[in-house]
Amino acid sequence: MAESVFKDNVVVITGASAGIGLEIARRLAKDGAHLVLGARSADLLEQAAKEFRASGARVISVPTDVSDRDQCEALINAAIREFGRIDTLINNAGISMHARFDELHDIEAVERITAINYFGAVYCTWFALPHLKKTQATTRPEKPQQPHDAWRAPAAPQKTVAIIVAHSGQCKVKTAASVNRPSSIYVDFS
């Protein structure tokens, strides 16, 4: 079996303490990535970090509320302090609202969703981007047309950044295989 593209890749994951973020972290830990886990719950983050360390992964946990710009900067700075670079950023943190917009009594819920789902990704990407450029990372915004199609891999460089924004809904983490990218990961919102 080919070595994973994520082996020794420094990956920052927001929303990494549960759900999709935790499952992505598990997969990347198995693939040999170095993990920087961010989420609001320090206890859940450290529990995940211990699990990954027990399997041999290099990992740090950084309690982070992505709606707070300073905490996003601290997350990225912690990654640089610990590993010296960032190869991959996965903006996974997100929340949802289970109410009709026209039934809201105030706009606070929408403001909170926007702060986390939008500005959280903007802040983390803003602070990570200079470091991602240094590692010559490339973005993968396109989803494969069919579940069996892998993302198109560039001829060079070998490092990759997957900027994934995962929110609510029927999300499934899938992997796609190809000769160039044996461990590509994407999130299907179908």
C-alpha positions in Angstrom: 0.0 0.0 0.0 1.3 3.5 -0.9 2.3 5.8 1.9 -0.3 8.4 2.8 0.0 11.9 1.5 -0.7 13.0 5.1 2.3 11.2 6.6 4.3 13.8 8.6 1.8 16.4 7.4 1.1 19.1 10.1 -2.7 19.3 10.3 -4.7 21.9 12.2 -8.3 20.8 12.8 -11.0 23.0 14.3 -14.0 21.4 15.9 -11.8 18.4 16.6 -13.2 17.2 19.9 -16.3 15.4 18.5 -18.2 14.4 15.4 -16.7 14.9 12.0 -13.6 16.7 13.3 -12.8 13.9 15.7 -13.3 11.3 13.0 -11.1 13.2 10.5 -8.4 13.5 13.3 -8.6 9.7 13.9 -8.1 9.0 10.2 -5.2 11.4 9.9 -3.6 10.1 13.0 -3.7 6.6 11.4 -2.1 8.1 8.3 0.8 9.5 10.3 -0.1 13.2 10.4 1.0 15.5 13.2 -2.2 16.9 14.7 -3.1 20.3 16.2 -6.6 19.9 17.7 -8.7 22.9 18.4 -12.2 23.0 20.0 -13.9 24.7 22.9 -13.9 21.8 25.3 -10.4 21.4 26.8 -11.4 18.1 28.5 -12.7 16.5 25.3 -9.7 17.8 23.3 -7.2 16.3 25.7 -9.2 13.0 25.8 -8.8 12.8 22.0 -5.2 13.8 22.1 -4.4 11.0 24.6 -6.1 8.5 22.3 -4.0 9.6 19.4 -0.7 9.8 21.4 -1.4 6.2 22.6 -1.4 5.1 19.0 1.9 6.9 18.3 0.7 10.2 16.8 2.4 13.6 17.6 -0.5 15.8 18.7 -1.2 18.9 20.7 -4.6 20.2 21.9 -5.4 23.9 22.0 -8.7 24.9 23.5 -10.2 27.3 20.9 -13.4 29.2 20.4 -13.2 30.0 16.7 -15.6 32.9 17.0 -12.8 34.6 19.0 -10.1 36.0 16.6 -7.4 36.0 19.3 -8.0 32.4 20.1 -7.7 31.5 16.4 -4.4 33.3 16.2 -3.3 31.4 19.4 -4.2 28.1 17.8 -2.1 28.8 14.7 0.8 30.1 16.8 0.7 27.0 18.9 1.0 24.8 15.8 4.0 26.8 14.6 5.7 26.7 18.1 5.2 22.9 18.3 5.8 21.8 14.7 7.4 24.8 13.0 5.0 24.7 10.1 1.4 24.1 8.9 0.7 21.9 5.9 -3.0 21.4 6.2 -5.9 23.4 7.7 -9.3 21.8 8.2 -11.9 24.4 9.2 -14.4 22.0 10.6 -15.9 23.9 13.6 -19.6 24.7 13.1 -23.0 24.9 14.7 -26.5 24.8 13.3 -29.9 26.2 14.2 -33.0 24.0 14.4 -35.6 26.7 14.0 -37.2 28.6 11.1 -35.7 32.0 10.6 -39.1 33.7 10.6 -39.9 32.1 14.1 -36.8 33.6 15.8 -37.5 36.0 18.7 -34.1 37.7 18.2 -31.2 37.6 15.8 -28.6 36.4 18.4 -28.6 32.8 17.2 -27.9 33.9 13.6 -25.0 36.1 14.9 -23.5 33.2 16.8 -23.8 30.8 13.8 -22.1 33.5 11.6 -19.4 34.1 14.1 -18.5 30.4 14.3 -19.3 29.0 10.9 -18.1 32.0 8.8 -15.7 34.1 10.8 -14.2 31.1 12.5 -13.0 29.8 9.1 -12.0 33.3 8.0 -9.9 33.9 11.2 -8.1 30.5 11.1 -7.4 30.8 7.4 -6.2 34.4 7.8 -3.7 33.4 10.4 -2.6 30.1 8.8 -2.3 31.4 5.2 1.2 32.8 5.5 2.4 29.5 7.0 0.6 27.5 4.4 2.2 29.5 1.6 5.6 28.8 3.1 5.0 25.0 2.8 3.7 25.6 -0.8 0.4 24.1 0.1 -2.4 24.0 -2.5 -6.2 24.2 -1.8 -8.7 21.6 -2.8 -12.1 23.4 -2.9 -13.6 21.1 -5.5 -15.5 18.0 -4.5 -15.1 14.9 -6.7 -18.0 14.6 -9.3 -18.6 11.0 -8.3 -17.7 9.3 -4.9 -15.1 7.1 -6.6 -13.3 10.1 -8.3 -10.4 11.5 -6.3 -9.5 15.1 -6.2 -7.1 16.1 -9.0 -3.6 16.2 -7.7 -1.2 18.8 -8.9 2.1 17.7 -10.4 3.9 19.5 -7.6 4.2 20.2 -4.7 3.4 17.0 -2.7 2.0 18.9 0.3 -1.7 19.6 0.4 -4.1 21.7 2.4 -7.7 20.7 2.6 -9.8 23.7 3.7 -13.0 22.0 4.7 -15.9 23.8 6.2 -18.2 21.2 7.7 -21.4 22.3 9.4 -24.6 20.4 10.2 -26.7 18.1 8.1 -26.2 14.6 6.8 -22.4 14.6 6.6 -20.4 11.6 5.7 -16.6 11.5 5.8 -15.4 9.5 2.8 -12.0 8.7 1.3 -11.2 8.5 -2.3 -8.3 6.6 -3.8 -6.1 7.3 -6.8 -2.5 6.7 -7.8 -1.5 10.2 -7.0 -3.5 10.7 -3.8 -4.2 7.4 -2.0 -5.7 9.1 1.0 -7.7 12.0 -0.2 -10.5 13.0 2.2 -13.6 14.9 1.4 -16.9 15.5 3.2 -20.1 14.6 1.4 -23.1 16.7 2.5 -25.7 14.7 0.6 
